[in-house]
Amino acid sequence: MSGTDARFAASVVDQLTPLGALTYRRFFSGQGIVSGEVQFAMIIDGVLYLRTDPDLAARMQANGAQPFVYGTRKRDVTVSSYWSVPEECIDDADLFVAWARQSLAVARQHWKPRAKKAPGKTKR
């Protein structure tokens, strides 16, 4: 995890104060942006990605966004539910907050609470 991603995450959280209390936390090799328990954005290698539905993805793509792609040993994998936020769009506060608000709504629709572990026997 890069300290740069953590600083960028702190900046994103500051810019998105209209969405309420947000936090960031370590997520794979970057940072996740979270509202309550719901993660709706991530920063990987200095790129901010928002959780999308087809409508938001199309609007973001029209502004130059790209889907999140990572490589495996065998192939590249495209994650079409997360799209990059072009830098110039981050600078447009109204657009950025609107996209983030819709992203958070999408993430909340798809969020499933983690099952709590049932008390079990203690290992010895």
C-alpha positions as CSV (number, residue, x, y, z in Angstrom):
1,M,0.0,0.0,0.0
2,S,1.3,3.3,-0.9
3,G,1.2,6.3,1.4
4,T,0.2,8.3,-1.7
5,D,-3.0,6.3,-2.0
6,A,-3.8,7.0,1.7
7,R,-3.2,10.8,1.2
8,F,-5.4,10.7,-2.0
9,A,-8.1,8.8,0.0
10,A,-8.1,11.4,2.7
11,S,-8.5,14.1,0.0
12,V,-11.4,12.2,-1.6
13,V,-13.1,11.9,1.8
14,D,-12.7,15.6,2.3
15,Q,-14.1,16.4,-1.1
16,L,-17.1,14.2,-0.5
17,T,-18.3,15.7,2.8
18,P,-21.7,16.4,1.3
19,L,-22.3,12.6,1.4
20,G,-21.9,12.5,5.2
21,A,-19.4,10.7,7.3
22,L,-16.9,8.7,5.1
23,T,-13.8,6.9,6.1
24,Y,-11.0,5.1,4.2
25,R,-9.3,1.8,5.0
26,R,-6.7,-0.5,3.5
27,F,-8.1,-2.5,0.6
28,F,-5.9,-4.9,-1.3
29,S,-2.9,-2.8,-2.4
30,G,-4.7,0.5,-2.1
31,Q,-7.6,2.1,-0.1
32,G,-11.3,1.7,0.0
33,I,-13.7,4.6,0.6
34,V,-16.5,3.6,3.0
35,S,-19.8,5.0,4.2
36,G,-20.8,3.0,7.4
37,E,-20.0,-0.5,6.3
38,V,-20.5,0.0,2.6
39,Q,-17.5,0.4,0.3
40,F,-18.4,2.4,-2.8
41,A,-15.0,3.5,-4.1
42,M,-11.4,2.3,-4.2
43,I,-8.0,3.7,-5.0
44,I,-5.6,1.4,-6.6
45,D,-2.2,2.6,-7.9
46,G,-3.3,6.2,-7.6
47,V,-6.5,5.8,-9.6
48,L,-9.9,6.4,-8.0
49,Y,-12.7,3.9,-9.1
50,L,-16.4,4.2,-8.2
51,R,-18.9,1.4,-7.9
52,T,-21.3,1.7,-10.8
53,D,-24.5,0.5,-12.4
54,P,-24.9,0.6,-16.2
55,D,-26.3,4.1,-16.2
56,L,-23.5,5.6,-14.1
57,A,-20.9,3.6,-16.0
58,A,-22.2,5.0,-19.4
59,R,-22.1,8.6,-18.1
60,M,-18.6,8.1,-16.7
61,Q,-17.4,6.4,-19.9
62,A,-18.7,9.4,-21.9
63,N,-16.3,11.5,-19.8
64,G,-13.3,9.2,-20.4
65,A,-13.6,6.7,-17.6
66,Q,-12.3,3.2,-17.9
67,P,-13.3,0.0,-16.2
68,F,-11.1,-1.5,-13.5
69,V,-8.7,-4.1,-15.0
70,Y,-6.2,-6.3,-13.2
71,G,-3.9,-8.9,-14.6
72,T,-3.5,-12.5,-13.6
73,R,-0.9,-14.9,-14.9
74,K,-3.3,-16.1,-17.6
75,R,-5.2,-13.0,-18.6
76,D,-6.5,-9.6,-17.8
77,V,-9.7,-9.4,-15.8
78,T,-12.2,-6.5,-16.3
79,V,-14.3,-5.6,-13.4
80,S,-17.2,-3.7,-15.0
81,S,-18.8,-2.7,-11.7
82,Y,-15.9,-0.2,-10.9
83,W,-15.0,2.6,-13.3
84,S,-12.1,5.2,-13.0
85,V,-12.9,8.8,-12.3
86,P,-11.0,11.0,-14.8
87,E,-8.8,13.5,-13.0
88,E,-10.6,16.5,-14.6
89,C,-13.9,15.2,-13.3
90,I,-12.6,15.1,-9.7
91,D,-11.9,18.8,-10.1
92,D,-15.5,19.4,-11.0
93,A,-17.0,19.3,-7.5
94,D,-20.6,19.1,-8.5
95,L,-20.1,16.3,-11.0
96,F,-17.8,14.4,-8.7
97,V,-20.2,14.6,-5.7
98,A,-23.2,13.6,-8.0
99,W,-21.3,10.5,-9.3
100,A,-20.2,9.6,-5.8
101,R,-23.7,9.9,-4.5
102,Q,-25.0,7.6,-7.2
103,S,-22.1,5.2,-6.6
104,L,-22.9,5.0,-3.0
105,A,-26.6,4.3,-3.8
106,V,-25.5,1.5,-6.1
107,A,-23.2,0.0,-3.5
108,R,-25.9,0.1,-0.9
109,Q,-28.3,-1.8,-3.2
110,H,-25.7,-4.6,-3.6
111,W,-24.4,-4.6,-0.1
112,K,-25.0,-7.7,2.0
113,P,-24.1,-7.6,5.7
114,R,-21.4,-10.1,6.7
115,A,-22.7,-13.1,8.6
116,K,-21.7,-13.0,12.2
117,K,-19.7,-16.0,13.4
118,A,-21.6,-18.3,15.7
119,P,-19.9,-18.9,19.0
120,G,-18.1,-22.2,18.7
121,K,-15.7,-24.4,20.6
122,T,-12.4,-22.9,21.5
123,K,-9.4,-24.5,19.9
124,R,-6.8,-25.8,22.3
